Amino acid sequence: MHAHYDGGIFDLDGVVTHTAQVHSRAWKKMFDEYLAEWSAKHNQEQAPFDMDTDYPIYVDGKPRYQGAQSFFESRGIELPFGDPSDPPRMETVCGLGNRKNEFYRELVETDGVGIFDPTVEFIKTLRERGQKIGLMSSSKNTRDIIRIAGLEELFDEVVDGVTAEKEGMRGKPHPDVYLRCAELLDLEPSKAFVIEDAASGVEAGSRGKFGVVVGLAHGDQAQALKDAGADVVITDPAELTVENMDGWFAERKG
C-alpha cells in the first residue's frame, strides 16, 4: 500500500469509456428534436443545442433529469418535472430525459462502447498494487456499459445513477456520490483520488476533500476544470500513471 493514498474513484464517461461522446450526441438529437417542436408550437425560434457550449455547461456529469432541466431553464422553457416513469414522448423534463436515454441506448447498440486503454491499464496497475478502485457515474446505464465493455472485474464498488436515486443522494456538483463510493470502499477521502472530465464532477471531488482531484480535459475544457477545483489537469489519459499519481500526492502532502 502506498504511503500517500490507498485507492481512487474514476468517473465512467470520458475517463474510462468514450461514452461521453455518445451521451452528447443523444442529448443533441433529443434537444434539437424538441426545440424544433417547441419553436413551431410557440412561433418563437430556438437555436439548436450546441455540443461545444451547452453540453459542458448545462448537462455534462449531471444526473439525467437535472441536466435536462438545467438546459431547458437556460432557454426559458418551462416544463413540468414529471416522473421518472414518464414515457419518452411525454412533454415533461423526465419524459424528454427518457427520450434522450432511448437515443443513447440505440447509439450504444449500434456503435458499441469504446474504452480509454491508458485508463484501463492504469487501473490494472493500481489493482496489482492492492489499491481499492471505485467507479462513479451519474448514468443509470453504468452497469450495462461496463458489462458490454468487459470491464466489470476492474472495480471493487460501483455507485451510479440507480444507486443515487435509490439512496436519495444529490448529484454532482454535490460530493454525495463520491463520498458514498469512498465509504463503500472503506477509503478515507483524503487518502484517495478522483479522476473526472466534467467540471461538475471535479467540483464534487473538491468539495468532498479528496486527496487529489484530477481533471481530464477534452477540447478546451482545461480552464473550466481548474476553476472547478482540480488539483491537476491533464489532456491525455496516457498521463495517468502510478509515477505521476505518486508525485501528485507527494506534492499535495508536501
C-alpha positions as CSV (number, residue, x, y, z in Angstrom):
1,M,0.0,0.0,0.0
2,H,1.3,3.4,-1.0
3,A,2.2,5.8,1.9
4,H,0.1,8.6,0.4
5,Y,-3.0,7.0,-1.0
6,D,-5.0,3.8,-0.7
7,G,-7.0,3.9,-3.9
8,G,-9.2,6.1,-6.0
9,I,-12.5,6.6,-7.8
10,F,-12.9,7.0,-11.6
11,D,-15.7,8.7,-13.5
12,L,-17.0,6.5,-16.3
13,D,-18.0,8.6,-19.3
14,G,-15.0,10.4,-20.8
15,V,-12.5,8.9,-18.4
16,V,-12.8,5.1,-18.6
17,T,-15.1,4.9,-21.7
18,H,-15.7,7.1,-24.8
19,T,-19.4,7.2,-23.9
20,A,-19.4,10.9,-23.1
21,Q,-19.4,11.5,-26.8
22,V,-22.3,9.1,-27.2
23,H,-24.2,10.9,-24.4
24,S,-23.6,14.3,-26.1
25,R,-24.9,13.0,-29.4
26,A,-28.0,11.6,-27.8
27,W,-28.6,14.9,-25.9
28,K,-28.3,16.9,-29.1
29,K,-30.7,14.6,-31.0
30,M,-33.3,14.9,-28.3
31,F,-32.9,18.6,-27.6
32,D,-32.9,19.6,-31.3
33,E,-35.9,17.5,-32.0
34,Y,-37.8,19.1,-29.1
35,L,-36.6,22.6,-29.7
36,A,-38.0,22.4,-33.3
37,E,-41.3,21.1,-31.9
38,W,-41.4,23.9,-29.3
39,S,-40.4,26.6,-31.8
40,A,-43.2,25.6,-34.2
41,K,-45.7,25.5,-31.3
42,H,-44.8,28.9,-29.9
43,N,-43.8,30.6,-33.1
44,Q,-40.5,31.5,-31.4
45,E,-37.2,30.4,-32.9
46,Q,-34.8,28.4,-30.7
47,A,-31.2,27.8,-31.7
48,P,-30.1,24.2,-31.9
49,F,-28.3,22.6,-28.9
50,D,-24.6,23.4,-29.1
51,M,-22.4,20.5,-28.0
52,D,-19.3,22.7,-27.5
53,T,-21.0,25.2,-25.2
54,D,-24.4,23.9,-24.0
55,Y,-23.2,20.4,-23.2
56,P,-20.4,21.2,-20.8
57,I,-22.3,24.0,-19.0
58,Y,-25.7,22.5,-18.5
59,V,-25.6,18.7,-19.0
60,D,-22.1,17.1,-18.6
61,G,-21.7,15.0,-15.5
62,K,-25.2,15.8,-14.1
63,P,-28.0,13.2,-13.4
64,R,-30.2,12.9,-16.5
65,Y,-33.2,14.9,-15.4
66,Q,-31.2,17.6,-13.7
67,G,-29.2,18.1,-16.9
68,A,-32.4,18.3,-19.0
69,Q,-34.0,20.8,-16.6
70,S,-30.8,22.9,-16.4
71,F,-30.7,23.2,-20.2
72,F,-34.4,24.0,-20.6
73,E,-34.2,26.7,-17.9
74,S,-31.3,28.3,-19.8
75,R,-33.6,28.7,-22.8
76,G,-36.5,30.0,-20.8
77,I,-38.6,26.9,-21.4
78,E,-40.8,25.9,-18.5
79,L,-41.9,22.3,-18.3
80,P,-43.4,20.2,-15.6
81,F,-40.8,18.0,-14.0
82,G,-43.0,14.9,-14.3
83,D,-42.0,11.4,-13.0
84,P,-39.1,9.1,-13.9
85,S,-41.7,6.6,-15.3
86,D,-42.9,9.1,-17.9
87,P,-42.8,7.7,-21.4
88,P,-40.3,9.2,-23.9
89,R,-42.9,11.2,-25.8
90,M,-44.4,12.9,-22.7
91,E,-43.7,16.7,-22.6
92,T,-42.1,16.7,-19.2
93,V,-38.5,17.0,-18.0
94,C,-38.5,13.3,-17.1
95,G,-40.2,12.3,-20.3
96,L,-37.7,14.2,-22.5
97,G,-34.8,12.9,-20.4
98,N,-36.1,9.4,-21.1
99,R,-36.3,10.2,-24.8
100,K,-32.6,11.1,-24.7
101,N,-31.9,7.8,-22.9
102,E,-33.7,5.9,-25.6
103,F,-31.5,7.6,-28.3
104,Y,-28.4,6.8,-26.1
105,R,-29.1,3.1,-25.9
106,E,-29.8,3.0,-29.6
107,L,-26.4,4.6,-30.3
108,V,-24.6,2.2,-27.9
109,E,-26.2,-0.8,-29.5
110,T,-25.2,0.5,-33.0
111,D,-21.7,1.7,-32.2
112,G,-20.6,-0.3,-29.2
113,V,-18.5,1.0,-26.3
114,G,-15.0,2.4,-26.8
115,I,-12.6,2.5,-23.9
116,F,-9.6,4.6,-23.0
117,D,-6.9,2.0,-23.0
118,P,-4.4,4.0,-20.9
119,T,-7.0,4.5,-18.1
120,V,-7.7,0.7,-18.0
121,E,-4.0,-0.1,-17.9
122,F,-3.6,2.4,-15.0
123,I,-6.4,0.8,-13.1
124,K,-4.9,-2.7,-13.6
125,T,-1.6,-1.5,-12.3
126,L,-3.2,0.0,-9.2
127,R,-5.1,-3.2,-8.6
128,E,-1.8,-5.1,-8.8
129,R,-0.5,-2.8,-6.0
130,G,-3.5,-3.8,-3.9
131,Q,-5.3,-0.5,-4.1
132,K,-9.1,-0.1,-4.0
133,I,-10.8,1.1,-7.1
134,G,-14.3,2.5,-7.4
135,L,-16.4,3.7,-10.3
136,M,-18.8,6.6,-10.1
137,S,-21.2,7.8,-12.8
138,S,-24.5,9.8,-12.9
139,S,-25.7,7.4,-15.6
140,K,-28.3,4.8,-14.9
141,N,-26.8,2.7,-17.7
142,T,-23.5,2.3,-16.0
143,R,-23.6,-1.4,-15.2
144,D,-24.8,-2.2,-18.8
145,I,-21.9,-0.2,-20.2
146,I,-19.2,-1.8,-18.2
147,R,-20.7,-5.2,-18.9
148,I,-20.7,-4.5,-22.7
149,A,-17.1,-3.2,-22.5
150,G,-16.0,-6.2,-20.5
151,L,-14.8,-4.0,-17.5
152,E,-16.9,-5.4,-14.6
153,E,-13.9,-7.1,-12.9
154,L,-11.9,-3.8,-12.7
155,F,-14.0,-2.1,-10.0
156,D,-14.4,-3.0,-6.3
157,E,-17.5,-0.8,-6.0
158,V,-19.8,1.0,-8.4
159,V,-22.0,4.0,-7.5
160,D,-24.3,5.1,-10.3
161,G,-27.5,6.9,-11.1
162,V,-29.5,4.0,-9.9
163,T,-27.7,4.0,-6.5
164,A,-28.1,7.8,-6.2
165,E,-31.8,7.6,-6.9
166,K,-32.4,4.7,-4.6
167,E,-30.5,6.2,-1.7
168,G,-31.7,9.8,-2.3
169,M,-28.3,11.2,-2.9
170,R,-27.8,14.6,-4.6
171,G,-26.0,14.6,-7.9
172,K,-22.8,16.4,-8.9
173,P,-21.5,19.0,-8.1
174,H,-22.6,17.8,-4.6
175,P,-20.0,15.4,-3.3
176,D,-22.6,12.8,-2.0
177,V,-22.0,10.2,-4.7
178,Y,-18.2,10.3,-4.4
179,L,-18.3,10.2,-0.6
180,R,-20.7,7.2,-0.8
181,C,-18.3,5.3,-3.1
182,A,-15.4,6.1,-0.8
183,E,-17.4,4.8,2.1
184,L,-18.2,1.5,0.4
185,L,-14.5,1.1,-0.5
186,D,-13.6,1.9,3.1
187,L,-11.4,4.7,1.8
188,E,-10.6,7.9,3.7
189,P,-11.3,10.7,1.1
190,S,-8.0,12.4,2.0
191,K,-6.1,9.2,1.1
192,A,-8.0,8.7,-2.2
193,F,-8.1,10.4,-5.6
194,V,-10.9,11.3,-8.0
195,I,-10.5,11.4,-11.8
196,E,-13.1,13.4,-13.7
197,D,-13.7,15.0,-17.0
198,A,-16.7,17.1,-16.1
199,A,-16.5,20.4,-14.2
200,S,-19.4,19.3,-12.0
201,G,-17.6,16.1,-11.1
202,V,-14.3,17.9,-10.4
203,E,-16.2,20.3,-8.1
204,A,-17.8,17.3,-6.4
205,G,-14.4,15.7,-5.7
206,S,-13.0,19.0,-4.5
207,R,-16.0,19.6,-2.1
208,G,-15.5,16.0,-0.8
209,K,-12.0,16.9,0.2
210,F,-10.3,14.1,-1.7
211,G,-6.6,13.9,-1.6
212,V,-6.0,14.7,-5.3
213,V,-8.7,15.6,-7.9
214,V,-7.5,15.1,-11.4
215,G,-9.4,16.8,-14.3
216,L,-9.1,15.1,-17.7
217,A,-9.7,17.9,-20.2
218,H,-11.2,17.2,-23.6
219,G,-11.1,20.0,-26.1
220,D,-10.8,23.4,-24.4
221,Q,-12.1,22.4,-21.0
222,A,-8.8,22.7,-19.1
223,Q,-9.5,26.1,-17.6
224,A,-13.1,25.2,-16.6
225,L,-11.7,22.1,-14.7
226,K,-9.1,24.3,-12.9
227,D,-11.8,26.8,-12.0
228,A,-13.9,23.9,-10.6
229,G,-11.1,22.9,-8.2
230,A,-9.0,20.3,-10.0
231,D,-5.6,19.9,-8.3
232,V,-4.1,18.6,-11.6
233,V,-5.4,19.0,-15.1
234,I,-4.2,16.6,-17.9
235,T,-5.2,16.4,-21.5
236,D,-4.3,12.8,-22.3
237,P,-5.2,9.7,-20.3
238,A,-1.7,8.4,-21.0
239,E,-0.6,10.8,-18.3
240,L,-2.4,8.6,-15.8
241,T,0.5,6.6,-14.4
242,V,1.4,5.4,-10.9
243,E,4.5,7.5,-11.1
244,N,2.5,10.6,-11.8
245,M,-0.1,9.9,-9.2
246,D,2.6,9.2,-6.6
247,G,4.1,12.6,-7.5
248,W,0.8,14.4,-7.3
249,F,0.1,13.1,-3.9
250,A,3.6,13.8,-2.7
251,E,3.2,17.4,-3.8
252,R,-0.2,17.7,-2.1
253,K,1.3,16.3,1.2
254,G,4.5,18.3,0.9
